[in-house]
Amino acid sequence: MLLRPEDIEICVKDYGVRVDLVVDADLGAFTRVWLGYCGLLDANRNGQIALRGSRQSVAAARRMLRLANEPVLRRFLQ
């Protein structure tokens, strides 16, 4: 993922830029965590999601993406 103030881009190949964080996840599992149906801790324990990088990079990505340890359903505007 390239996280910029104006957008987020998903990268599936190497663009030759420095990598701060690698997210290794099944798209369905990541989506369930992002939507709040599953917590990040359980997904990580079950091997469905792994965040690899420095402690600071992992914390920053979790804040930006709002990945909660426990399930918390997101509310979207109707």
Secondary structure, 3 states (H helix, E strand, C coil): CEEECCEEECCCCCCCCCCCEEEEECHHHHHHHHHCCCCHHHHHHCCCEEEEECHHHHHHHHHHHCCCCCCCCCCCCC
